[in-house]
Amino acid sequence: MGTYGRQNIVFERGEGCWLIAEDGQRYLDFGSGVAVNALGHAHPQLVAALKAQAEKLWHTSNLYRVEGQESVAEKLIRLTFADTVFFCNSGAEACEGAIKVARRYHYVSGQPERTRIITFRGAFHGRTLATLAAAGNPKYLEGFAPEAAGFDHVEPDDHEALEAMIGPETAAIMLEPIQGEGGVRAFPPERIAAIRALCDAHGLLLVLDEVQTGVGRTGKLFAHEWADVVPDVMAIAKGFGGGFPVGAVLATAEAAKGMTPGTHGSTFGGNPLAMAVASTVIDIVSEPEFLEAVRLKALRLKQGLVGLKDSHSDLIEDVRGEGLLMGFKLKSHVAPAQVVGAAAAQGLLLVGAGDNSVRVLPPLIASDTEISEGIQLLSRALAHVSGEGS
Ligand SMILES: *Cc1c(COP(=O)(O)O)cnc(C)c1O
């Protein structure tokens, strides 16, 4: 179906941070398939894990125990706040699952009226009917009425409005620590701590959508670690499979107490192929030295982008983000597609976002040289865009 406005490039293979098109042209991939290829393309350990599993067993369904699920869940539990994990196949499914966990928690706690979830303007939680309603973006909801009920939206920076929105039917507050699709807009760490405190005061669950911010993207294994708070429920996907489709809902035992046999399910969720890859991704990304290296590279990227903001102040309004989830907002006379197109023409892949901005999402394995090369290519692309405008 014609649901995508695709760029007219066909890639044939990938090597680390590079994609090679059919015509032999090489592209530096600073989009990472929208924050998915955390370990770049064709990472030898991921290829080996997938090949080895492919020769043993692909799928059994969740009618039986799945060894890979048990071991990946144990790793996630050891590394995070979570006591329990549900595996699914995508970010939207992980967010849907998180919403179900929150509603079910209050249902089994004797407060079945607590069904409403407070979410934030500019959010993105996926394209299913409930996650579209959760984000409340009119552009994505158009033509898909009736809108799923049970979501209340507030502006991200209005803490008073958030407090006023809490009522007897509120079940949870749900947010992305950094809004990715929305334009790389971060909740300051102290704000996330204040939202945590609000949840505690009112008996609400804090649900974090770390589909884009998670699995090392911000230089911590999960972005909420920067705020030094823990959620009750968390959705992950994107980088978790490094390109293999997989997602998960993580929760405390208390938050997940309503998720008893028969309450939720997925045919493909946590399939052995996905688990083999996700297990390897988690092993590599959770190493403290790996995350430290991400933070160092992130510093270099941020300095480069701030430099470009100074040299191209006619185009760039500000630079934002954390770790390797960076972006820049453009002046109103420039559209993200112009910059993304000009960059692709220079051999650099970027991703557009809301709030008139562009995302820069290198694979977490990018070298210092590749970060510098990306900045150089972007500088040339911006020069072209400036030239076109004059
Ligand atoms: C991409 C994304 C989703 C949706 O993930 P899909 O795998 O496309 O369903 C949800 N939440 C956030 C924050 C995302 O960035």
The ligand as a Tripos MOL2 file, in Angstrom:
@<TRIPOS>MOLECULE
LIG
   15    15     1     0     0
SMALL
NO_CHARGES

@<TRIPOS>ATOM
      1 C1          9.0600    3.6580   16.9860 C.3       1 LIG1
      2 C2          8.3500    3.9080   18.2520 C.ar      1 LIG1
      3 C3          7.1800    3.1950   18.6020 C.ar      1 LIG1
      4 C4          6.5140    2.2230   17.6680 C.3       1 LIG1
      5 O1          7.3250    1.1550   17.3300 O.3       1 LIG1
      6 P1          6.9220    0.2020   16.0910 P.3       1 LIG1
      7 O2          7.9350   -0.8950   16.1950 O.co2     1 LIG1
      8 O3          7.0200    1.0200   14.8670 O.co2     1 LIG1
      9 O4          5.5400   -0.2710   16.3500 O.co2     1 LIG1
     10 C5          6.6260    3.4430   19.8430 C.ar      1 LIG1
     11 N1          7.1640    4.3120   20.6900 N.ar      1 LIG1
     12 C6          8.2740    5.0130   20.3890 C.ar      1 LIG1
     13 C7          8.8490    5.9620   21.3850 C.3       1 LIG1
     14 C8          8.8960    4.8460   19.1600 C.ar      1 LIG1
     15 O5          9.9760    5.5710   18.8440 O.3       1 LIG1
@<TRIPOS>BOND
     1     1     2 1
     2     2     3 ar
     3     2    14 ar
     4     3     4 1
     5     3    10 ar
     6     4     5 1
     7     5     6 1
     8     6     7 2
     9     6     8 1
    10     6     9 1
    11    10    11 ar
    12    11    12 ar
    13    12    13 1
    14    12    14 ar
    15    14    15 1
@<TRIPOS>SUBSTRUCTURE
     1 LIG1         1 GROUP 0 **** ****
